Amino acid sequence: MKIIKHNKNALKNKAALTSIISNTILIILKIIAGIISGSISIISEAIHSCTDLLASFIAFYAVKQSSKPADEEHPFGHGKYEYIASFLESLLIIVAGILIAKHAVVKLYLHTNTNINSDIGLIVMIISILVNYFVSRYMYKIAKLTNSPAILADSSHLDADIFSSIAVIFGLIMVKVTHNAVFDFVIAVIVSILIILKGISIFKTAQENLLDSALEKNQVEKIKKIIEKFPQVSIKTLKTRKNGIYKDIILILLIDGNMSVNQAHCICDNIEKLIDKKLKNTDISIHMEPNS
């Protein structure tokens, strides 16, 4: 079990580090392209990538902390670090979206940056899409394999980058065809709206998990079906919550009062093993009461 956890932590660290490296490279390319081309939409993409880079650092720190074992001060482990990271990342995304929209509207109102060289911008945006696509798919795969909300949030940022980059490409093509820079400003505003909506989505998910939301209904049903396999017991209380990559499950089961302690303990062990095999990464607490 420890070997498996160690491998998962190593995968999460590697994924977070990959995101940091790719975002750093793309930021440099976008800033250079934005300055040379004079495109506000490319600059907005560079700002977006800066928030992604900061989010990647947060995710990297979070997965490091969440992998620590439980201790006296944190008896339930450190899994909440990943949800806190997701929460902070969502705020960063929303703030970045607002700043980009404000900057684009001001530029549009003042009619600045009307001469735009879209060629270099198109090349950089295509490179950005390709890099983000492959890194995002890799991170999504690792997030699902390790049940990491922080890595999943980071993957979502890159997905948002892909769609916003496509929008920027469309705007640059329109500028090239029509020789009208207004499309560049409009696309920058659209990009900001996409960023804000993505941030709100991640914010809601992180908020729910920080408030100890229960496991998904299908997971709770799996627990109930497993217990139904044991006719000697019935459920009195079933409580669940998400705790980072782990699933906390508290069960109060009613059992025949004439059953021996050894028999009852054996049933509990079997239930725990079956639940963990089905759901993975579980922390189960079972209390038995006599069925009167």
N, C-alpha and C positions, 0 to 999 in steps of 0.2 A: 504493500500500500504506500509506504514512504517513497519507494522508487518511482511509482506512478505519479505521486504528487510532485516529486522533484522534477520529473520529465516535463510535466505540465507547466510548472513554474518556469523552467528553462525555455519552453516554447513561447510563453507569454512575454518573457523578457526579450527574446529574440525578435518577436513581432513588434513590440513597442520600439525597439532600437531601429528596426527596419523603417518604421514610419518616421522616426526622427531624421534619419539620413535622407530619405526620399523627399521629405518636406523641405529640408534645408537646401537641397539642390534646386528644387522647383522655385523656392522663394528667390534665390539668386537669379535664376533665369528670368522670372517674371518681372523682377525689379528692373533688370537690365533692359528687357524688351519694352516695359512700360515707359521708361525714360527715353529710349531711342524712338519709339513709335509715337509717344505723346498720347497714348490711349488711357483714359480714365478707367475703362472696364478692365484692362490688364492690371493696372495699379490696384484696383479693387480686389482682383484675384490674388495679387501678392499679399494684400492685407489679410484676406481670407486664409491664405496658406500660413501666414504668421500665427494666426489663432490656432490653426491645425498643429503647427509645430509646438506651440505652448501646451496644447492639449495632449500632444504625444509625450511631452516631458511629464505632464501630470499623470498620464496613464502608466508611464514607465515607473514612476515613483509609487503609484498605487499598487501595481502588481507586485512590487518588491515588498511593500508593507503588508499586503493582504496574505502573502505566502508565509508570514511568520506564524508559528504555532501558538495555540492558546497559552496564556500565562495567568498569574494570580490577578493582575489588574484587568486582563481581558479574557475571562474564562470562556467566552463564546468565540474566541478567535478575533481576527482582524479583517474579516471579509467586507465590512462596511467601507473600508478605504476605497474600494472600487466604485461603490455607488456615490461616495463623496466626490470622487474624481469625475464621474459622469455628470454630476450636478454642476461642478465648477466648469467643466467643458461646455455645458449647455449655456451657461451665463456668458462665457467668452464668445460663443458663436452668436448669440443674440446681440451683444454689444457691438461686435464686429459688423454685423449686418446693418445696424442702425447708423454706425459711423460711415459705412460705405454709401448708404442711401443719402445721408446728409451731404457728403462730399460731392456726390454725383449731381444732386439737385442744385447745389451752389454753383458748380461748374457750368451746368446747363443754363442757369439764370444769367450768369455773367458772360456766357458765350465764349468761354476760353477753350484752349486746346482744339481749335477748329481744323488744324492741319494734322492729319493722322497718317502715319506710315503703317499700314495694316499688314504688310508682308511678313515682317519679323514676328509680329504678334500672332499671326496664324500658325507659324512654325512652332513657336513656343507653346501655344495652347494645345496643338496636336500632340506634342511630346508630353505635356502635362497629363492629357487624357490617358495616353498609353501607360505612363508610369503609375498614375493613380489607380487605373483599372487593375493592373496586375498586383500591386501592393494591397489594394482593397480586398481583392479575392483571397489573397494569402491570409490577410488579417481576419477576414470573416471565417475562413476555415479554422484558424487557430482559436478564434473566439468561441465557435460552436464546440470544438473539441475540448476546450478547457472550461467552458461555461463562464467566460470572463466578460462582465458588463463593461469594464473599462476598455478592453480591446475592441469589443463590439461597437462601442460609441466612437472609438477612433476610426474604425472601418466605415462607420456612417458618415463621418466628416469627409473622408476621401470620396465616398459616393456623391456627396453633395458637391464636392469640387468638380467631379466629372460633369455633372449636369450644368453647373455654372460655367464651366469651360466651354461646353457646347454652345451655351447661350452667347458667350463672348465671341466665339468663332462666327456665329450667325451675324452678330452685330458688326464685326470687322469686315465680313463679306459685303454686308449692306453698305458700309462706309466706302468700301472699295468700288462698288458698283455705282452708287448714287453720288459719291463725293460729298456726302452730307454727314457731318460728325454727330448730329443729333442721335443717330442710332447707337453710337457708342455710349452716350450718357443714359439713354433709355435702358439699354441692356445692363448697365451697371446697377440701375435701380431694381431691375428684375432679379439680378443676381443677389442683391441685398435681401429681397423679399424671400427668395428660396433659402438663403442662409438663416434668416430669422425663423422661418417655419420649421426648419430642421432643428434649430436650437430649442424651440418650444417643445417639439416632440421628445427630444432627449431629456429635457427638463422634467416633463411629466413622468417619464419612466423612472428617472432617478428619484424623484420625489416619492413615488409610490413605494419603491424599494427601501428608501430610508425610513419610511413609516411602517416597516415590517409588514408589507403586504403578503398575503397568503400565496401559496403555490398555485399554479394554473389548475383549473377545474379538472382537466384530464389527468393531471398528476395525482390530485386528491382521490379521484375515482380509482386509479390504479392501486392506491394504498388500501382503499376499502375492499376492492376485489381480492387482494392478497389476504386480508384478514378474514374474509368470508370463506376462505379455504380451510379455516380452523373452526369447526362447529362448536368447539368447547368454549370459545370466547365470543364476546360481542362488544361493540364500541360504545363507550359512554361519552368520551370526549376525544375529539381529534382537532389539534391545532397545528398549523404549519406556518412557516415564514421563510423568506429568502434571506440568506446571509452571505453575500458575495457569491462565490461559486458553490457554496454549500447550501443544503436544504435542512432546516431545523424542523423536526417532527416530534410533537408531544402527544402521547397516546395514554388514555385511561381506559383500560379494558376490564370488562366484567367477566369473571370466571367462576366455575363451580367451586364453592368454598370447601368441599371435601377433597379437592385435588391436592396432592402433595406439593411442597415448595419446589422440589426437583422437577416435577412434571410441568408446573407453571413456568419455571425458569427456562426449560427446554423449548416450550412453545414461544416464549418471548424471543429467544435466540433465533429460532427459525423465521419468525416474523421479521426481525431486524435484517437478517441475511437476505430474505426475499425482496424486501423493500429497497435495500441498498443495491442489490443486483439490478433491479428494475429502474430506479431513478438515478443512481450514482451520486457520490459525494453527499451522503446523508449523515446527519447527526440525530440519532433517535433516542428518545427517552420514553420508557414504558412503565406505567404504574398499574398494578393489578388490584382489583377490588372484588370481594366475594359477591356473586350474583344471588341476591336474596329473593 
